[in-house]
Amino acid sequence: MELLKRTTKASYKDLRDRDLVRYFRRKADEAAFNELMNRHQAKIYSYIYSMINNPETANDIFQEVFTKVVTKMDDTYNEQGKWIAWVMRIAHNATIDHIRKQKRYIDVNSWYDEDDSRSDYFDRMTDESWVDADEQLVESETKSSLMAHIAKLPEEQRTVVLLRHYYEMPFKEIAELTNVSINTALGRMRYALINLRKHFEEEDNMSSNMQINDEDCIRYLMREMDPSEEIEFEREMMSNENLLIEVESLRSTYNKVKKLPLKQTPQDLLSKVKEQAVMDQRKKLRSSYFMIGWLG
């Protein structure tokens, strides 16, 4: 009950997610929910947007996600678990449901229209007017190219790449979220990087047939090996030139993926979602108080 005492707005930034959630659930505390959103909205919105690549649809799904968050929070969220992981599962399911209802992958060409400025996705980036104009143009084209290549990936590969990039999720959590085995999640990441590498090679008029069927390459790259496993894998690389080349090639591809920036939620949408969430939670609390009074 200590957390339910009066708290200054400045101190909300020092609270853990689960404490903020407790404030919101029990008091419909607007400041607590705002802090939660400020911490996580960009990652949630970026994941939805990157999977859908349509701003109007991404906005609708983002709003739908938080309607479900407020509706389901009292029934299905365990305060001992990570709130963002629980929200991410809702966001992932809503996004995949939409994609499968469409019965087709996104039309990459419709998003990357030649007449577009191509600047929308990167509107969170800081002003870099001091950078040489040619360098800015090259950087913008590189990131646009990266998003185009990611958009071409099959749904399950795109999902793993974006979950890993935006949330740095361990593959165990990715596997649980997507309802597959860890080896399947690792395999999807490996094939995603191989496919992205092929796209970049085609773009640069290069070609490479190098491909080793070994998920340990991904575990090593993503630092998910135990120290003893890392040592053993590095020894294997030193004695297997093809494995070393493959790992370095995948590393180079993943380093390009890591340049993918976050996309901020449109401010009007964010304000609308925050306001609606607080209103809905207050209605739930009033309803529960009424029921308690009626039963009493």
SVG drawing of the C-alpha trace seen along z (x, -y; Angstrom):
<svg xmlns="http://www.w3.org/2000/svg" viewBox="-27 -23 69 50">
<polyline fill="none" stroke="black" stroke-width="0.4" points="0.0,0.0 3.0,-2.2 3.0,-2.9 -0.5,-4.2 0.5,-7.2 0.8,-10.6 3.6,-10.7 5.1,-13.8 5.1,-13.7 8.8,-14.0 9.2,-10.8 7.2,-8.7 10.3,-8.5 12.0,-6.6 9.3,-3.9 9.5,-0.5 7.0,0.4 5.0,2.7 4.7,-0.1 3.4,-2.5 0.9,0.2 -0.3,0.7 -1.0,-3.1 -2.9,-3.0 -4.9,0.1 -5.9,-1.0 -6.3,-4.7 -6.5,-5.3 -3.5,-7.5 -2.9,-9.6 0.7,-10.5 1.6,-6.9 0.1,-5.8 1.8,-8.7 5.2,-7.6 4.6,-4.1 3.7,-5.3 6.7,-7.7 9.0,-4.8 7.6,-2.3 5.4,-3.9 8.1,-4.3 9.2,-0.7 5.6,0.6 4.7,-1.8 7.9,-1.1 7.3,2.7 3.7,2.3 4.7,-0.2 7.7,1.8 5.5,4.9 2.6,3.1 4.3,0.3 1.1,-1.7 0.7,-4.7 -3.1,-4.6 -3.3,-0.9 -0.4,-1.2 -2.3,-3.9 -5.5,-1.8 -3.6,1.2 -1.8,-0.9 -5.1,-2.3 -6.6,1.2 -3.7,2.6 -4.1,0.1 -7.9,0.6 -7.1,4.3 -4.4,3.5 -6.9,1.6 -9.7,4.1 -7.5,7.1 -5.1,5.7 -7.1,6.7 -7.8,10.2 -4.7,11.4 -1.7,9.3 0.4,10.6 2.2,7.8 5.1,10.0 5.8,10.2 7.2,7.6 4.4,5.3 6.1,4.4 6.4,8.1 2.7,8.6 1.8,5.5 4.2,6.7 2.4,10.0 -0.9,8.1 0.7,5.9 2.3,8.8 -1.0,10.8 -2.9,7.8 -0.4,7.1 -0.2,10.7 -4.0,11.0 -4.2,8.0 -1.5,9.4 -3.1,12.8 -6.6,11.2 -5.1,9.4 -3.9,12.8 -0.9,11.2 2.4,9.6 2.8,5.8 3.2,4.1 6.7,2.7 6.5,0.7 3.4,-1.1 5.2,-2.2 8.4,-3.2 6.8,-5.4 9.4,-7.2 7.4,-10.4 7.6,-10.1 10.0,-12.1 10.9,-8.9 11.5,-11.0 8.5,-10.0 9.9,-6.9 13.0,-8.7 11.2,-11.8 12.5,-11.1 16.1,-11.6 17.8,-14.8 18.7,-17.7 21.9,-17.0 22.1,-20.1 25.8,-20.4 26.5,-17.2 27.5,-17.5 24.5,-17.3 25.9,-14.4 26.5,-12.4 22.9,-13.0 21.6,-11.9 23.6,-8.7 22.5,-7.9 18.9,-8.5 19.1,-6.3 20.8,-3.5 18.1,-3.5 15.3,-3.6 17.0,-0.7 17.2,1.2 13.5,0.7 12.6,1.8 14.7,5.0 13.2,5.8 9.7,5.3 10.4,8.0 11.2,10.6 8.5,13.2 6.3,12.4 7.9,14.8 11.5,13.6 10.5,10.0 8.9,10.6 12.1,12.1 14.3,9.3 12.1,6.5 11.5,8.1 15.2,8.6 16.1,5.1 13.6,3.0 13.3,5.0 16.6,6.9 14.5,9.9 16.3,13.1 15.4,15.8 13.7,17.8 11.2,14.9 10.9,14.5 10.1,18.2 7.5,18.0 5.9,14.9 5.7,16.5 4.8,20.0 7.8,21.8 10.8,23.6 14.1,21.7 15.8,23.4 13.0,22.3 13.4,18.7 17.1,18.9 16.7,20.4 14.3,17.6 16.8,15.0 19.5,16.8 17.4,17.0 16.4,13.4 20.0,12.2 20.8,14.5 17.9,13.0 18.9,9.5 22.5,10.1 21.2,11.4 19.2,8.2 22.2,6.0 24.4,8.0 21.9,7.7 21.8,4.0 25.6,3.8 25.8,6.2 27.6,8.8 26.9,12.4 27.8,15.0 26.8,18.6 28.2,18.9 25.7,20.5 26.3,22.7 23.4,24.4 24.3,23.6 22.0,21.7 25.1,21.4 26.2,18.6 23.2,16.6 23.6,17.5 27.2,16.4 26.4,13.1 23.6,12.3 25.7,13.1 23.4,15.8 26.1,18.4 27.5,19.3 31.2,18.3 32.4,21.9 30.2,22.2 31.7,19.0 35.2,20.2 34.5,23.5 32.7,21.8 35.6,19.4 38.0,22.3 35.8,23.9 35.9,20.7 39.7,20.6 39.8,24.1 37.0,23.6 37.6,20.7 34.1,21.0 32.4,20.7 34.5,17.6 33.6,16.0 29.9,16.8 29.8,15.4 31.6,12.2 29.2,11.9 26.1,12.2 27.7,9.8 28.1,7.2 24.4,7.7 23.1,7.4 25.2,4.3 23.1,2.7 19.9,3.8 21.0,2.2 20.9,-1.2 17.2,-1.0 15.8,-3.9 12.7,-4.1 9.6,-5.8 7.8,-8.0 4.0,-7.6 2.2,-10.6 1.5,-13.0 -2.2,-13.4 -2.6,-9.6 -0.5,-9.3 -2.6,-11.9 -5.8,-10.2 -4.7,-6.8 -3.5,-8.2 -6.8,-10.1 -9.0,-7.1 -7.0,-4.7 -7.5,-6.8 -11.2,-7.3 -11.7,-3.6 -9.9,-2.7 -11.9,-5.2 -15.1,-3.7 -13.9,-0.2 -13.1,-1.5 -16.4,-3.2 -18.2,-0.1 -16.3,2.1 -17.0,-0.4 -20.7,-0.3 -20.7,3.5 -18.9,3.6 -21.4,1.1 -24.3,3.0 -23.1,6.4 -22.3,4.8"/>
</svg>
